[in-house]
Amino acid sequence: MIAITGATGHLGQLTIHALLNQGIAPQDIVALVRNPQKAEALAARGVQIRQADYTQPDTFKTALQGVDKLLLVSSSDFADRVGQHRNVIEAAKQAGVKLLAYTSILRADTSRLSLAADHKATEELIRASELPFVFLRNGWYMENYNPAQAVQHGAVAGSAGEGRVSAAARADYAAAAAAVLTQPGHENAVYELGGDEAFTLAELAAEVQAQSGHPVAYQNMPQDAYAQMLRGVGLPGVVADMLADSDVQLERGGLYTESRDLSHLIGRPTTTLKEAVKAALA
């Protein structure tokens, strides 16, 4: 039995769809969700729905009964993400889970991204638990960029300079998660995951312009100014600061990888920039 946390989120849903497409029986998949009402579409496909809240450890102790493999999709709560992950890890240990896969971040143990600290701490907790694990160190998502918005404003804004980002589609990362959950031989593996072809944000802007027919340029901004701009469009301060920091680290190589772990796991090339922009503009 395979369980997925955050199963109504984008990555969780895509991973469940990937498992179903691989022929895993829906009754052998457990969607762990905070609000079961939001999982009605998954329930309609025969997937088991179990209520589990990162902040309520007892819910996981119940929800993980009978689970053999677990994908811990990292929490999006910046206040106490490590504490929430600890709740899941301890429950998994108690439930006798045989494999814990965790969605970490690229080079979590050495990354200078502010975002990486919680992932590094979580990896350390998982190692200390002595549970068999897989670290899926996901790079940036293509979906972090908004080509339609770029067309509207005539610009891709950021603080990444000429840095290159090895972004991949969220569906690529989901396919990798499904692969390690269904194939043998991944115990205690660490995978550095990113797109096959890195690109600069100027190249992203040029691709959006080419496909949309509208002028789009890359606007490079100082970190503080970019963070302030993100606040101005409604992002919480902690998220705005994290994204601005991530761009600065992107310029320094923090989101670039030459690893081909992702394409090897999914058995095909990763989604290209051209394909991602086309899908987004559609």
N, C-alpha and C positions, 0 to 999 in steps of 0.2 A: 504494500500500500504506500502511495506517494502523497505527501501533503505539501501544500504551498501556502505560505503566509502572505498576507496582503493580496489575497486572490482576486479581489475586485479592482485592484490597481492595474495600470497599463501593463506592466511587466508580468504580474501574476496571471492575468487573463491570457496573455499571449503564450505564457509557458504552458498553461493548461490546454490551450488549443493545440500547441505543438505536441503535447503528450497524446492527445486524442488522435491527432493526425498520424502519429507513429503506431497507432493501434492499441494503445493502453485502454483497457476497459474503463468506462466512466466510473463504475462503482469502485474501482481501485484507486481513484483520485480523490483526495480530500481537499476541498477549498476552505482554508481557514480565514474567516472574515470577522470583522468587528460588528458589521450589520448584515445579518443574513438576508434581509429584504432586498439588499442591493445585489444579491447573488442569484436572483430568480432565473436569469438566463442560463447560468451554469447548472442550476438544479434541473432545469427543463431538459438538459442534455444527459441527465443521469449522474452527474457528479455529486459526491457527498458534500454537504454543506455543514460545517461545524463552527460554532461561534467561538472566537478566540480574540482577546484584546491584549496587545503588547503590555499594557499597564496593569493587567490583572493576571498575575501568574497562575492562579487556580484554574482559569479558563483553559490555559494550555495544558495543564496537567490532565484535564479531562479530554481535551480535543486531540491529544497525540496518542491516545490509547490505540494500539494495534498498528501504528504507523512504522514502516520500515525505513523510509527515506524521506527527508525533510529539506525543502528549499526555504531558507530564511531570507526573505527579501528585506533588505535593510529598511528600517523605519524612516519616515520622512519628518519625524519630530526632532528638531534640533535641540530641544531643552534637555532631554535625558535619553538620547538614543542608545548609549551603551548600557544603561540600566534596563531599558526595554529589551535589548538583545540578550542580556544576562538572564532575564526571566524565561525567554524561549529556550536558551541553551540548557539551563538547569532542568527545565521540564522535559526536554528531549533526552537528557541523560537519565532522568528518572523513568521515562517511558521506555527506555531501551532502544531508542532509534539507532539504526545500524549505519546510517550515513547522513551527515549534515552538510548540505551545500549552502554557501553563503555568498550573497552578491556584494562583493567588496569594491575596491577602486584600484585602478592601475597603479602598480608598485606601491601598495599601501604601506609597506614597511619602511620605505625610504622617501615617499612623496612629501613635497613641501606644500601641497595644497592644504588649506585649512580644513577642507572637507575630509581629508584623509585620516585625521587624528582618531575619530570615532571608529573608523574601519580598522585601523591598526589595533586599537584597544579590543575590538570585538574579535579579531583574529586571534589575539593572545588569549582571550577567554575560551575560545573554541579549542585551541591547542591544549590549554590547561585542563579542559574537561575530559580529555583523552578520547573523545568521540572520533570515529573515523570521519574525515571532513574532505570537502573540496572547496577551495577558494576561487570563486569566479570574479577575478579582478577586472570588472567592467570599466572600459574607457568611457568617453563621452558619447551621448546619444545624438544621432542626427536630429531627433525631434526636439533637442534643446534649442534649435534654430527655427525661426519662423519666416520662411520665404514670402508668404502672403503679406505679412506685416512689413517686410523689407520692401516689397513692391509699393505698398501704400505710402511708405515714408521716403522711398527712394534711397534707403541706406540700410546697411548692416552695421550696427554699432557695436563696439567692444573695446577692450584694452589689450588685445592679443598681439598687436604689432604684426610682424611677419612670421609668427610662430605657426607651426603646423599641428593640426589636431587629427588624431587617428579615430575619427568618429565612425560609428556603425549604427544601423537601424536597431531600434528596440527589439524588433522581431528576430534579428540576428542573435542578440544576447539571450533571448528567450529560447531559441533553438539550441543554443549551447547548453543552457540549463537543463533542457529536456534530455539532451544527449547524455550528460553525466549522471542523470537520474535513472536512465534506462539501460545504459551500457556498462559492462564490467570493466574493472581496471582503473578506476579514477580515484580510489581511496588515497587520501592524504596528498592529493595533487594540488598544485597552485598554477592557475592559468592566467596569463597576462593577455587580456582580450581587447582588441581594437580592430578598426577597419583596415583592409588591405592597402588602401590608398589614402594617405594623409593629404590634407589641404589647408591652405590659409583662409582666413576670413575674407580676404580680398578675392580669392578664387571662388569662394562661396557667393560673394556678391556678383561676380562676373557671370557665374552660372545662372543665378536667378535672373539677371538682366537678359542673358541669351534666351532663356526659355519663356520669359514673360513679355519680352519686347518693350519693357519699360526701363528707364535709366535707374540703375542701382549701383551705389558705390560703397566701399568700406570706409566707415568713419572711425578712426582710431582715437581713443579718448584717454586722458589720465584716469587712473584707477578710481580716485575719489569722485571725479566728475561722472564716470560711468555708473558707479554705485548710486549717486544722487539721481541720475536719470532713471535708473531702475526703480528707485523709490517713487519717483514722480509718476510712473505708470502703474503704481499700486502694489508693487512687491513689498513684502515685509522687510524691515531693515536687515535682519539676519540673513535673509535669502539674497538680498541685493548685494550685501557685503561678500557673501560666499561666492556669488557668480563673478563679481569684479575680481576677487582674489584668484579665482580659477582661471580667468582670462590672463592675468599677469603671469601665473604659473604656466599657462599654455605657451606663452611667448618664450618661456625658459625651457620648454621641452617636457613639461610635466604631464601633458596629455598626448604625447607622441610615443608610438611603439613600433618597432620593426618585427615584433612577434607575429606569427601567423597562427597562434593558438586558436583564434576564433574561427577562421575559415577551415582549419583542420577538424575542429570539433563538429562543425555543421556540415562538412563535406561538400562545400561549394564556396565560391567567392562571396565576400561580404557585399552588402548593398553599396553601390557606388554613389558618389555625390550627385551625379546626373540623375540617377534613378530616384534618389531621395527627394531632390528638388521637384522632379516631375510629379511624384506622388503627393507632395505637399501642396503644390499649386493646383492640382486637380481637385 
